């Protein structure tokens, strides 16, 4: 933690049970936040991966990357524009590229000194909004067990 923090930790974090307490917090977050919706989230991420793979095989890197996040686009010759900010494009030829779809509507990128890049991006596509919006009135009448709101 001191390496990630960039210096000494506050005295409050100098304790022998820190790892156990952090593990307990992560377990609680999983149990109460992620687990109840995990199956739906997993299906969304799997569908997104299948869709991205199809885009890649049909249209190359430009088709797979250009709509992952605002401003991201493949420039060709191993060069990726990361976002709309005034940063130079990244030359990523020969780098390892990791993709991580997430269900919250936000994403980010990360890279290290070694040629590793991670693109964390929000799931998109037909299934991304499934279950978050009510069907239209005419559709409600056609769905068994659904009633108009």
Secondary structure, 3 states (H helix, E strand, C coil): CHHHHCCCCCHHHCCCCHHHHHHHHHHHHHHHHHHHHHHHHHHHHHHHHHHHHHHHHHHHHHHHHCCCCCCCEEEECCEEECCCCCCCCEECCCCEEEEEEECCCCCEEEECCCCEEEEEEECCCCCCCCCCCCCCHHHHHHCCCCCCC
